[in-house]
Amino acid sequence: MENLSITPTPRARRPRPQVVSLTETAAARVQEIMARAEKPYAGLRVGVKNGGCAGQEYVLEYAEAADPMDEVVHDKGVTILIEPKAVLFLIGTVIDYETTKLSSKFVFRNPNETDACGCGESVTIVPQDAELDA
């Protein structure tokens, strides 16, 4: 009997969806802010932290370097680095930048939000179920 070796053929992975995206207005504002920064940065770090009256708050900050576990998104000329623990909370989020008569701010349109406080500074987010590629 001949010795047969069965080697599984690697299957093609489907492209991963982009975790977050920026509107044109938000991308332009981030580029403007980064251009005026005191030193060059690797990108914009986006995360979620516990806090506020609804339980969680979005975090935006300069990122000096990408951490090995960061989810890296390139959108409209901006590099966004997403903290690993925030990925499931942010899937499908669109970040916008709005200017009104009284304020200018980044706004998160997150399909995973289930509640927000009255002042709009904190939210309740339910993480999306992780899909495992088996």
Helices and strands as residue ranges (DSSP letters): E 20-22, H 24-35, E 43-50, E 56-63, E 71-75, E 78-82, G 84-86, H 87-90, E 93-99, E 104-109, E 113-116, E 123-125
